[in-house]
């Protein structure tokens, strides 16, 4: 027994010595640099004052090799640079940041089909306005035969040294929605005229935390005020569509919002998680049962990068809206939830869906990247959880992506999906701009 105890003690000593030597070696290999200031090369549009504040250090400062790597990681994740290199100039003791900027002022001319109603969009946005990671944009959009609507927005997606977020959106939407029965046969059409203003402000929960830490934890508030004119019945009757009666309606929301984010962005390849949660009260007027109700929304993204050219992307969404306004009904279908089905195949105040994609870069060059995608989608929608769970809409398919690395998030998408539900077998093409789902988007 004594021999066994000695052997165990010797083993523990060797193990402790190994970890101690590794720690000491790590400490020795991490160089410390006394940095006198910041010098930026390649900043054609980027505002230097913003860049210094975004990095989060006051100069002069002591920086380690690891800090320098983390500065590069934070800047490249801002997603407005093709490449970033960070180093210390030993002769001047300056921190040198070499930037290769993306084109972030993008004209938008695009279409989307695969949701039952053609969508045409024209506009312009800038994700790096005034060189300060400020998003400004305007779009006009037209659904099928409906009159054109518009969207204006301004956002600070990474304020407060990259740890906060705020923005305002103004929408005016005209839509013509097709509605379907359980077998996929169209039962009617409605015309919508909606307008709303949305404001949100999120602040870091731990403002004194390490500015280079990859985790972002935010809390804040979202305010929304929306007006919906009485829908226009274009075929059959509202009873056939199984929709609640509605006059000119108003809805006002006050939501508490929380965000966790540790996403790493390297061009179109991502790694990490982003989770968003909103919950609060909604007040409705001009509907059959006006008054206060609950509203909750959860959305999550998880990206894994098992190899440099492969991304496994998972997305989930859940909405529970107590307000009876028709505009609160989530419309399940191929525009943004389950590919292969027309937009509005199922609808309701409760909705949940998920998407899984395996994306692989098949060919790359400086100016163009070609990626293949295999995917599965699944979702439910209905007036409540019980109603929604009666039928699961699922699809699977494949597609291709063409992206231009030099241009901010510019991706051309083409997908083909086979869809199934309890009573429907269908297929369809979904095409448009940008990935089908992504954690950061202009709107």
KAHULIN-V398486 format. One record per pair of residues at least 24 apart in sequence whose C-alpha atoms are under 10 Angstrom apart, sorted by the first residue. I is the first residue (numbers start at 1). J is the second residue. Records with the same first field share a line. If there is no record, write none. Layout:
I->J + J
//
This chain:
29->65
30->64 + 65 + 66 + 67
31->63 + 64 + 65 + 66
32->62 + 63 + 64 + 65 + 66 + 67
33->61 + 62 + 63 + 64 + 65 + 67 + 68 + 88 + 89 + 90 + 93 + 94 + 95
34->59 + 60 + 61 + 62 + 63 + 64 + 88 + 90 + 93 + 94 + 95
35->59 + 60 + 61 + 62 + 63 + 64 + 88 + 89 + 90 + 92 + 93 + 94 + 95 + 96
36->60 + 61 + 62 + 88 + 92 + 93 + 94 + 95
37->61 + 88 + 92 + 93 + 94 + 95 + 96
38->88 + 93 + 94 + 95 + 96 + 97
39->88 + 89 + 94 + 95 + 96 + 97 + 98
40->86 + 94 + 95 + 96 + 97 + 98 + 99
41->85 + 96 + 97 + 98 + 99 + 100
42->84 + 97 + 98 + 99 + 100 + 101
43->97 + 98 + 99 + 100 + 101 + 131
44->99 + 100 + 101 + 131
45->101 + 102 + 103 + 104 + 128 + 129 + 130 + 131 + 132
46->80 + 81 + 99 + 101 + 128 + 129 + 130 + 131 + 132 + 133
47->128 + 129 + 130 + 131 + 132 + 133
48->131 + 132
49->131 + 132
50->130 + 131 + 132 + 133 + 159 + 161
51->75 + 97 + 131 + 132 + 133 + 161
52->161
53->159 + 160 + 161 + 162 + 211
54->78 + 132 + 133 + 158 + 159 + 160 + 161 + 162 + 163 + 211 + 212
55->161 + 162 + 211 + 212
56->160 + 161 + 162 + 210 + 211 + 212
57->161 + 210 + 211 + 212
59->94 + 95
60->93 + 94 + 95
61->95
63->88 + 95
67->212 + 213
68->95 + 96 + 97 + 212
69->212
70->211 + 212 + 213 + 214
71->97 + 211 + 212 + 213
72->97 + 98 + 212
73->212 + 213 + 214 + 264 + 265 + 266
74->162 + 211 + 212 + 213 + 214 + 264 + 265
75->99 + 162 + 212 + 265
76->264 + 265 + 266 + 267
77->214 + 263 + 264 + 265 + 266 + 267 + 270
78->128 + 133 + 157 + 158 + 162 + 264 + 265 + 266 + 267
79->104 + 127 + 128 + 133 + 264 + 265 + 266 + 267 + 268 + 408 + 409 + 440
80->104 + 127 + 128 + 131 + 133 + 267 + 406 + 407 + 408 + 409
81->266 + 267 + 405 + 406 + 407 + 408
82->266 + 267 + 405 + 406 + 407 + 408
83->266 + 267 + 406
100->406
101->128 + 406 + 407 + 408
102->127 + 128 + 405 + 406 + 407 + 408 + 409
103->127 + 128 + 405 + 406 + 407 + 408 + 409 + 410
104->128 + 129 + 131 + 133 + 135 + 406 + 407 + 408 + 409 + 410
105->129 + 135 + 136 + 137 + 407 + 408
106->137 + 407 + 408 + 409 + 410
107->137 + 138 + 139
108->137 + 138 + 139 + 140 + 410 + 433
109->139 + 140 + 141 + 433
110->141 + 412 + 431 + 432 + 433
111->141 + 142 + 143 + 431 + 432 + 433
112->143 + 334 + 335 + 413 + 414 + 429 + 430 + 431 + 432 + 433
113->334 + 335 + 342 + 343 + 414 + 428 + 429 + 430 + 431 + 432
114->333 + 334 + 335 + 336 + 339 + 340 + 341 + 342 + 343 + 414 + 415 + 416 + 417 + 427 + 428 + 429 + 430 + 431 + 432
115->332 + 333 + 334 + 335 + 336 + 337 + 338 + 339 + 340 + 341 + 342 + 343 + 344 + 345 + 428 + 429 + 430 + 431
116->144 + 177 + 178 + 179 + 333 + 334 + 335 + 340 + 341 + 342 + 343 + 344 + 345 + 428 + 430
117->142 + 143 + 144 + 145 + 175 + 176 + 177 + 178 + 334 + 335 + 342 + 343 + 344
118->142 + 143 + 144 + 145 + 335
119->143 + 144 + 145 + 175 + 335 + 432
120->144 + 148 + 432
121->148 + 149 + 150
122->150
123->150 + 151 + 152
125->152 + 153 + 154 + 442
126->154 + 408 + 442
127->154 + 155 + 156 + 157 + 408 + 409 + 441 + 442
128->156 + 408
129->154
132->156 + 158 + 159
133->157 + 158 + 159 + 162
134->158 + 159 + 167
135->167 + 442 + 443
136->167 + 168 + 442 + 443
137->169 + 442 + 443
138->169 + 170 + 171
139->171
140->171 + 172 + 173
141->172 + 173 + 174 + 175
142->173 + 174 + 175 + 176
143->173 + 174 + 175 + 176 + 177
144->174 + 175 + 176 + 177
145->174 + 175 + 176 + 191
146->173 + 174 + 175 + 176 + 177 + 191 + 192 + 193
147->173 + 174 + 175 + 176 + 193
148->172 + 173 + 174 + 175
149->173 + 174 + 175 + 193 + 194 + 195
150->174 + 195
151->195 + 196 + 197 + 443
152->197 + 443
153->197 + 198 + 199 + 442 + 443
154->199 + 442 + 443
155->199 + 200 + 201 + 442 + 443
156->201
157->202 + 440 + 441 + 442
158->202 + 203 + 216
159->202 + 203 + 204
160->202 + 203 + 204 + 207 + 211
161->204 + 207 + 211 + 212
162->204 + 211 + 212 + 216
163->202 + 203 + 204 + 205 + 206 + 207 + 209 + 211 + 212 + 213 + 214 + 215 + 216 + 217 + 218 + 261
164->201 + 202 + 203 + 204 + 205 + 207 + 216 + 217 + 218 + 219 + 220 + 259
165->200 + 201 + 202 + 203 + 204 + 218 + 219 + 220 + 259
166->199 + 200 + 201 + 202 + 203 + 220 + 221 + 222
167->198 + 199 + 200 + 201 + 202 + 222
168->197 + 198 + 199 + 200 + 201 + 222 + 223 + 224 + 443
169->196 + 197 + 198 + 199 + 200 + 224 + 443
170->195 + 196 + 197 + 198 + 199 + 225 + 226
171->195 + 196 + 197 + 198 + 226
172->196 + 197 + 226 + 227
173->228
175->231
176->231 + 232 + 233 + 234
177->234 + 331 + 343 + 344
178->234 + 235 + 241 + 342 + 343 + 344 + 345
179->240 + 241 + 242 + 331 + 342 + 343 + 344 + 345 + 346 + 347
180->240 + 241 + 342 + 343 + 344 + 345 + 346 + 347
181->240 + 241 + 242 + 344 + 345 + 346 + 423
182->345 + 346 + 391 + 421 + 422 + 423 + 424
183->345 + 421 + 422 + 423 + 424 + 425
184->341 + 342 + 344 + 345 + 346 + 421 + 423 + 424 + 425 + 426
185->345 + 424
186->235 + 241 + 344 + 345
187->235 + 236 + 237 + 238 + 240 + 241 + 242
188->233 + 234 + 235 + 236 + 237 + 238 + 239 + 240 + 241
189->231 + 232 + 233 + 234 + 235 + 236 + 237 + 238 + 241
190->231 + 232 + 233 + 234 + 235 + 236 + 237 + 238 + 241
191->229 + 230 + 231 + 232 + 233 + 234
192->228 + 229 + 230 + 231 + 232 + 233 + 326 + 327
193->227 + 228 + 229 + 230 + 231 + 232 + 248 + 327
194->226 + 227 + 228 + 229 + 230 + 231 + 248 + 249 + 250 + 327
195->225 + 226 + 227 + 228 + 229 + 250
196->224 + 225 + 226 + 227 + 228 + 250 + 251 + 252
197->223 + 224 + 225 + 226 + 227 + 252
198->222 + 223 + 224 + 225 + 226 + 252 + 253
199->223 + 224 + 225
200->224 + 254 + 255 + 256 + 257
201->257
202->256 + 257 + 258 + 259
203->258 + 259
204->258 + 259
205->258 + 259
213->262
214->261 + 262 + 263 + 264 + 272
215->260 + 261 + 262 + 263 + 264 + 272 + 273 + 274
216->259 + 260 + 261 + 262 + 263 + 274
217->258 + 259 + 260 + 261 + 262 + 274 + 275
218->257 + 258 + 259 + 260 + 261 + 276
219->256 + 257 + 258 + 259 + 260 + 276 + 277 + 278
220->255 + 256 + 257 + 258 + 259 + 278
221->254 + 255 + 256 + 257 + 258 + 278 + 279 + 280
222->253 + 254 + 255 + 256 + 257 + 278 + 279 + 280
223->252 + 253 + 254 + 255 + 256 + 282
224->251 + 252 + 253 + 254 + 255 + 282
225->250 + 251 + 252 + 253 + 254 + 282 + 283
226->250 + 251 + 252 + 253 + 284 + 327
227->251 + 252 + 284 + 285 + 286 + 327
228->286 + 325 + 326 + 327
229->286
230->286 + 287 + 326
231->326 + 327
243->324 + 325 + 326 + 329 + 347 + 348 + 383
244->287 + 288 + 289 + 324 + 325 + 326
245->286 + 287 + 288 + 289 + 324 + 325 + 326
246->285 + 286 + 287 + 288 + 289 + 324 + 325 + 326
247->285 + 286 + 287 + 288 + 325
248->285 + 286 + 287 + 325
249->284 + 285 + 286 + 287 + 290 + 325 + 326 + 327
250->283 + 284 + 285 + 286 + 287 + 290 + 325
251->282 + 283 + 284 + 285 + 286 + 287 + 290 + 291 + 292 + 323 + 324 + 325 + 327 + 328
252->281 + 282 + 283 + 284 + 285 + 292
253->279 + 280 + 281 + 282 + 283 + 284 + 292 + 293 + 294 + 295 + 323
254->278 + 279 + 280 + 281 + 282 + 283 + 294 + 295
255->279 + 280 + 281 + 282 + 294 + 295 + 296 + 297
256->280 + 281 + 296
257->296 + 297 + 298
258->298
259->299 + 300
260->300
261->300 + 301 + 439
262->302
263->301 + 302 + 303 + 439
264->303
267->403 + 404 + 405 + 406 + 407 + 408 + 409
268->309 + 311 + 359 + 361 + 369 + 403 + 404 + 405 + 408 + 409 + 410 + 411 + 435 + 438
269->303 + 304 + 305 + 308 + 309 + 310 + 311 + 312 + 313 + 359 + 360 + 361
270->302 + 303 + 304 + 305 + 310 + 311 + 312 + 313 + 438 + 439
271->301 + 302 + 303 + 304 + 305 + 306 + 311 + 312 + 313
272->301 + 302 + 303 + 304 + 305 + 313
273->300 + 301 + 302 + 303 + 304 + 313 + 314 + 315 + 439
274->299 + 300 + 301 + 302 + 303 + 315 + 439 + 440
275->299 + 300 + 301 + 302 + 315 + 316 + 439
276->300 + 301 + 317 + 439
277->318
278->319
279->319 + 320 + 321
281->321 + 322 + 323
282->321 + 322 + 323
283->322 + 323
284->322 + 323 + 324 + 325
285->323 + 324 + 325
286->324 + 325
287->323 + 324 + 325 + 326
288->324 + 325
289->323 + 324 + 325
290->323 + 324 + 325
291->323 + 324
292->322 + 323
293->321 + 322 + 323 + 324
294->320 + 321 + 322 + 323
295->319 + 320 + 321 + 322 + 323 + 328 + 349
296->320 + 321 + 322 + 350
297->321 + 350 + 351 + 352
298->352
299->352 + 353 + 354 + 439
300->354 + 439
301->354 + 355 + 437 + 438 + 439
302->356 + 439
303->356 + 357 + 358 + 438 + 439
304->358
305->358 + 359
307->360
308->360 + 361
309->359 + 360 + 361 + 362 + 363 + 364 + 371
310->358 + 359 + 360 + 361 + 362 + 371 + 372 + 373
311->357 + 358 + 359 + 360 + 361 + 373
312->356 + 357 + 358 + 359 + 360 + 373 + 374 + 375
313->355 + 356 + 357 + 358 + 359 + 375 + 437 + 438
314->354 + 355 + 356 + 357 + 358 + 375 + 376 + 437 + 438
315->353 + 354 + 355 + 356 + 357 + 377 + 437 + 438 + 439
316->352 + 353 + 354 + 355 + 356 + 377 + 378 + 379 + 437
317->351 + 352 + 353 + 354 + 355 + 379
318->350 + 351 + 352 + 353 + 354 + 379 + 380 + 381
319->348 + 349 + 350 + 351 + 352 + 353 + 381
320->348 + 349 + 350 + 351 + 352 + 383 + 384 + 385
321->348 + 349 + 350 + 351 + 383 + 384
322->349 + 350 + 383 + 384
323->349
324->348 + 349 + 383
325->349
329->381 + 382 + 383
330->380 + 381 + 382 + 383
331->380 + 381 + 382
332->378 + 379 + 380 + 381 + 382 + 393
333->379 + 380 + 393
334->377 + 395 + 417 + 428 + 429 + 430 + 431 + 436
335->430 + 431 + 432 + 436
336->430 + 436 + 437
337->377 + 378 + 379 + 380 + 436 + 437
338->376 + 377 + 378 + 379 + 380 + 393 + 394 + 395 + 396 + 417 + 419
339->375 + 376 + 377 + 378 + 393 + 394 + 395 + 396 + 397 + 415 + 416 + 417 + 418 + 419 + 427 + 428 + 429 + 430 + 436
340->377 + 393 + 394 + 395 + 396 + 397 + 415 + 416 + 417 + 418 + 419 + 420 + 425 + 426 + 427 + 428 + 429 + 430
341->393 + 394 + 395 + 417 + 418 + 419 + 420 + 421 + 424 + 425 + 426 + 427 + 428 + 429 + 430
342->426 + 427 + 428 + 430
344->381
345->381 + 393
346->379 + 380 + 381 + 382 + 383 + 388 + 391 + 393
347->380 + 381 + 382 + 383 + 388
348->380 + 381 + 382 + 383 + 384 + 385 + 387 + 388
349->381 + 382 + 383 + 384 + 385 + 388
350->380 + 381 + 382 + 383 + 384 + 385 + 386 + 387 + 388 + 389
351->379 + 380 + 381 + 382 + 383 + 384 + 385 + 388 + 389
352->378 + 379 + 380 + 381 + 382 + 385 + 388 + 389
353->377 + 378 + 379 + 380 + 381 + 392 + 393 + 394
354->378 + 379 + 380 + 394
355->379 + 394 + 395 + 396 + 436 + 437
356->396 + 437
357->396 + 397 + 398 + 436 + 437
358->398
359->398 + 399 + 400 + 401
360->400 + 401
361->400 + 401 + 402
362->400 + 401
363->402
364->402 + 403 + 404 + 405
365->404 + 405
366->404 + 405 + 406
367->403 + 404 + 405 + 406 + 407
368->402 + 403 + 404 + 405 + 406 + 411
369->401 + 402 + 403 + 404 + 405 + 411
370->400 + 401 + 402 + 403 + 404 + 411 + 412
371->399 + 400 + 401 + 402 + 403 + 413
372->398 + 399 + 400 + 401 + 402 + 413 + 414 + 415
373->397 + 398 + 399 + 400 + 401 + 413 + 414 + 415
374->398 + 399 + 400 + 415 + 416 + 417
375->399 + 415 + 416 + 417
376->417 + 418 + 419
377->417 + 419
378->419 + 420 + 421
390->422
391->421 + 422 + 423
392->420 + 421 + 422
393->419 + 420 + 421 + 422 + 423 + 424 + 425
394->418 + 419 + 420 + 421 + 422
395->419 + 420 + 421 + 425 + 426 + 427
396->420 + 427
397->427 + 428 + 429
399->429 + 430 + 431
400->431
401->431 + 433 + 434 + 435
402->433 + 434
403->433 + 434 + 435
409->433 + 434 + 435 + 438 + 440 + 441 + 442
410->434 + 435
411->435 + 436
//
